[in-house]
Amino acid sequence: MRIMGLDFGSKTVGVAVSDALLLTAQGVEIIRRREENKLRRTLTRIEELIVEYEVEEIVLGLPRHMNGTEGVRVELTEEFKDKLERRTGLPVALWDERLTTVAADRTMMETGIRRERRKEYVDMIAASFILQGYLDWRRNRQEMKDSEESE
């Protein structure tokens, strides 16, 4: 089993996939589209990646404002979530993505990627951070559950 992480933006979707043990997230690609409302090709590509990587669950970044409020992007993301669930038949979890783009940009800066090139990778790396956060949360939740059962 693998889990796919998505960073849904107005013109791009960053894609990451977990390893089979659900320990780490790896960036896969950035799906680009010409118009924000044109999602058919994007959804088709996501379906292809689901088959290729044998994905059984999707985690989708939820772009809340820093103060926790929800804006237009949250609405669009929830609509995209519904489309994903209908098209793929897979469960889609929403995951708070605040600061993932900032963290992705900082990581690229620390590794020496030039400013002009960062835009090429930021969405894919942000998707990796979204997915890694979700994987860590799942693992911690399971460990807590296991320790409660052993007491």
Buried (B, 14 or more C-beta within 10 A) or exposed (E): EBBBBBBBBEEBBBBBBBEEEBEBBBBBBBBEBEEEEEBEEBBEBBBEBBEEBEBEBBBBBBBBEEEEEEEEBBEBBBEBBEBBBEBBEBEBBBBBBBEBBEBBBEBBEEEEBEEEEBEEBBBBBBBBBBBBBBBEEBEEEEEEEEEEEEE
